Amino acid sequence: MDNTAKGGAVLLLLGVPTSIALVNIGILLILIGWFLSGRWRWKFDVVRHHPLTLPVLLLSALVLIGITYSDAPKAYINHHLYVYSKLPLMLMLLTLFHDPRWQRRGLLAFAIGSMVTVVSTYANIWFQVPWSDSHNQGMGLTHHVFNDYIAQGLAMSFFTALALAIAIDARERSIRWAWVLIAAFTVFSITHLLAGRTGQLVLLTMFCALAAVAAPAAWRWRVLIAVALATVLLLLSSPLLRERVTALFAEFSQYTNAGVFTTSTGYRLDMWRNALEMFMTSPLWGHGTAGYRVLSEQVYADAAVCAVACVHPHNQFLLLAVDFGVLGLVGYVLLLLRSFRAAFDLATRYRNLLVAFLAILFVDSFINGPFWVTTERHLFASVLPLLLASWRLPAESRFDPVLTSVPST
């Protein structure tokens, strides 16, 4: 049963960039194997001091307590319980990836799924890939494959960091340059073959964060300057990217000058303004589980507008603040802060990967719902515990009783 759960965790990581069906199968195997495998004392020992545990338990408790004072109908509350069930799943993944061998398998599974996505994205330029979500060919168009372009941009940004981390550690020059080439192709797929702005923005942030922790101190500013120059070159060479940047300023102007909010930027600005007002009316406890959903339906009467603006405010900080007040905001900030501090207790590769991943998560938290949107929460709720699974208390050595019971050879 333990191997069943661990196999499910690896399948989950394979499905994150490729298939929601694989994700669901992986989660089912995790639940069956994790609960039937026992070893509760060891699992508790792994989890109890981990940096993720406090914020995850705090946020999970707020979701349950928030039901008691929420005005939301049962259907909304049930959906929120389903969404936030990924929080305790993160603690389960910490125990499943505690063994370094399974942690490496999880990263390998994500890399394989990402490679399939990148290859499919390029193939989609010339012919219709049967499993592609986008249905167009040629340059200057979006070619997202398994997920929407936002989720693909997020996942491929982290895959770029993973490819570069492998290249940095590679001892053979041929392997190093092979992974650098893979990273370059992945970057091009994000900047030239995906619509939207999220992927490009988090990619730039990820590069800056990775340069700050991975580059030698003497080279750090040179690397950051190189990142800035590469960004300018990519902007000049990508009509799709230039169009999206130009549209950003136009949509901002339309909202501030004429109140037009039925654009990507306009929706976000209007939702953020209204969500902040909702938070200020009940800053301590918030409005309870699904509180934003109920209040936003009173603001956005038009059904088409509400379909976009009433689900979540495209800002994870504001969503938790409206529903659970200051405690919800504190819980999420703790999640980010404790994860960042723990990164510097990890081995170099995992430190670099975790800092890069947290940069992606941090930026996405301001413009989307990384723990709310289906494809995004699968990414963040699985990769974050995967990277943090190797964290150990400095003065403590924890052993898996199954592994230590195997005689040495």
HELIX and SHEET records of a PDB file:
HELIX    1   1 ASP A    2  GLY A   15  1                                  14    
HELIX    2   2 ILE A   20  LEU A   36  1                                  17    
HELIX    3   3 TRP A   40  ARG A   48  1                                   9    
HELIX    4   4 THR A   53  GLY A   66  1                                  14    
HELIX    5   5 ILE A   67  TYR A   69  5                                   3    
HELIX    6   6 LYS A   74  TYR A   84  1                                  11    
HELIX    7   7 LYS A   86  LEU A   96  1                                  11    
HELIX    8   8 PRO A  100  TRP A  126  1                                  27    
HELIX    9   9 TYR A  149  ASP A  169  1                                  21    
HELIX   10  10 ARG A  173  HIS A  192  1                                  20    
HELIX   11  11 THR A  198  ALA A  214  1                                  17    
HELIX   12  12 ALA A  217  TRP A  219  5                                   3    
HELIX   13  13 ARG A  220  SER A  237  1                                  18    
HELIX   14  14 PRO A  239  ALA A  258  1                                  20    
HELIX   15  15 SER A  264  THR A  281  1                                  18    
HELIX   16  16 GLY A  291  VAL A  299  1                                   9    
HELIX   17  17 ALA A  303  ALA A  309  1                                   7    
HELIX   18  18 GLN A  316  ALA A  343  1                                  28    
HELIX   19  19 THR A  348  ILE A  367  1                                  20    
HELIX   20  20 THR A  374  LEU A  388  1                                  15    
HELIX   21  21 PRO A  401  THR A  404  1                                   4    
END                                                                             
